[in-house]
Amino acid sequence: MNSDSKIGAFALSAFFNDEYDAEAAAHALMDAGIPKDAITMTPGNRPDTSPIDHMGFLDALTGIFFHEEQRAAYAAALEQGGTLVTVQEMNEAQHNIALPILAEKGQIDLNERNS
């Protein structure tokens, strides 16, 4: 079995300041052949809703999809708003398609956002 057919070998995550950019990225991923059930959008806190405990959610994913540093950075960013898009269960070919889509649709660098 070649690496292009190994399902689940790759995962990506990207953070977007704007929910519409995140939705556009998710739609572009689906248009490119990434299965809808492989894409998760996690909204951050909004001014008009009660705060969400994102650490609890991301704690469950630590070690599976995120390293400890990523978990902490994403949790802090979600507390400030924005949307996390995670793509799971990809093979190498899908990963190579998804990576530029996420970058093109406006993913942000969390280090730049926090400085």
ChimeraX attribute file (.defattr): number of C-alpha atoms within 10 A of each C-alpha:
attribute: neighborCount
match mode: 1-to-1
recipient: residues
	/A:1	5
	/A:2	7
	/A:3	10
	/A:4	13
	/A:5	13
	/A:6	14
	/A:7	13
	/A:8	12
	/A:9	14
	/A:10	17
	/A:11	21
	/A:12	17
	/A:13	19
	/A:14	21
	/A:15	27
	/A:16	27
	/A:17	20
	/A:18	16
	/A:19	19
	/A:20	14
	/A:21	19
	/A:22	25
	/A:23	16
	/A:24	15
	/A:25	23
	/A:26	24
	/A:27	15
	/A:28	16
	/A:29	23
	/A:30	16
	/A:31	11
	/A:32	13
	/A:33	12
	/A:34	22
	/A:35	15
	/A:36	13
	/A:37	10
	/A:38	15
	/A:39	19
	/A:40	14
	/A:41	17
	/A:42	16
	/A:43	20
	/A:44	25
	/A:45	19
	/A:46	14
	/A:47	9
	/A:48	6
	/A:49	7
	/A:50	8
	/A:51	14
	/A:52	14
	/A:53	13
	/A:54	20
	/A:55	17
	/A:56	10
	/A:57	13
	/A:58	18
	/A:59	15
	/A:60	12
	/A:61	14
	/A:62	16
	/A:63	11
	/A:64	9
	/A:65	18
	/A:66	18
	/A:67	11
	/A:68	14
	/A:69	10
	/A:70	15
	/A:71	21
	/A:72	17
	/A:73	13
	/A:74	24
	/A:75	21
	/A:76	16
	/A:77	22
	/A:78	25
	/A:79	17
	/A:80	15
	/A:81	19
	/A:82	21
	/A:83	25
	/A:84	23
	/A:85	21
	/A:86	18
	/A:87	26
	/A:88	20
	/A:89	19
	/A:90	22
	/A:91	19
	/A:92	19
	/A:93	13
	/A:94	21
	/A:95	20
	/A:96	12
	/A:97	14
	/A:98	24
	/A:99	16
	/A:100	11
	/A:101	18
	/A:102	26
	/A:103	15
	/A:104	11
	/A:105	17
	/A:106	18
	/A:107	21
	/A:108	15
	/A:109	12
	/A:110	17
	/A:111	8
	/A:112	7
	/A:113	9
	/A:114	9
	/A:115	5
